[in-house]
Amino acid sequence: METTDKIVLVSKEGEKQIVDSRILDMSEYLKEKRDNHDIHDNTVVLDNIGENTLSRIIAFCRIYELV
């Protein structure tokens, strides 16, 4: 498996999830955050995404990676 950088995604409640940076390419919203330079110190604050929704997005992306 290829080594990738880790990104910290922070939900609107302040909960943190550490993911591979490849996840950014799987979500249009996260790609936009990257393209707008909204990543600081490998951390993206997601002001309008709750923890439950963020967990589901990450789970979907991880399953998608396996296909």
C-alpha positions as CSV (number, residue, x, y, z in Angstrom):
1,M,0.0,0.0,0.0
2,E,1.2,3.5,-0.9
3,T,2.2,5.8,1.9
4,T,0.2,9.0,2.0
5,D,0.0,12.1,4.1
6,K,-2.6,12.3,6.8
7,I,-5.2,15.0,7.1
8,V,-7.2,15.9,10.2
9,L,-10.8,16.6,9.5
10,V,-12.6,18.6,12.3
11,S,-16.4,18.5,12.5
12,K,-18.5,21.5,13.5
13,E,-18.6,20.0,17.0
14,G,-14.8,19.9,17.2
15,E,-14.4,16.1,16.9
16,K,-11.3,15.1,14.9
17,Q,-10.9,12.3,12.4
18,I,-7.5,11.5,10.9
19,V,-7.6,10.3,7.3
20,D,-5.4,9.7,4.3
21,S,-5.1,12.7,2.1
22,R,-6.6,10.6,-0.8
23,I,-10.0,11.1,0.8
24,L,-9.8,14.8,-0.3
25,D,-10.0,13.7,-3.9
26,M,-13.2,11.6,-3.3
27,S,-15.3,14.5,-2.2
28,E,-16.1,17.6,-4.2
29,Y,-16.5,19.6,-1.0
30,L,-13.2,18.5,0.3
31,K,-11.5,19.1,-3.0
32,E,-12.9,22.6,-3.0
33,K,-11.5,23.2,0.5
34,R,-8.0,22.0,-0.7
35,D,-8.2,24.2,-3.8
36,N,-9.2,27.2,-1.8
37,H,-6.2,26.6,0.5
38,D,-8.4,26.0,3.5
39,I,-6.0,23.3,4.8
40,H,-3.6,24.6,7.5
41,D,-1.1,22.4,9.2
42,N,-2.8,19.4,7.6
43,T,-6.1,20.3,9.3
44,V,-9.4,21.1,7.6
45,V,-12.1,22.6,9.8
46,L,-15.6,21.7,8.4
47,D,-17.9,24.3,10.0
48,N,-21.0,23.0,8.5
49,I,-20.5,19.2,8.7
50,G,-21.5,17.4,11.9
51,E,-19.6,14.4,13.4
52,N,-22.2,11.9,12.3
53,T,-22.2,13.1,8.7
54,L,-18.4,13.3,8.6
55,S,-18.1,9.7,9.9
56,R,-20.5,8.5,7.1
57,I,-18.6,10.4,4.5
58,I,-15.3,8.9,5.6
59,A,-16.8,5.4,5.8
60,F,-18.2,5.7,2.3
61,C,-14.8,6.9,1.0
62,R,-13.0,4.0,2.6
63,I,-15.4,1.5,1.1
64,Y,-15.1,3.1,-2.3
65,E,-11.3,2.8,-2.0
66,L,-11.6,-1.0,-1.7
67,V,-13.7,-1.4,-4.9
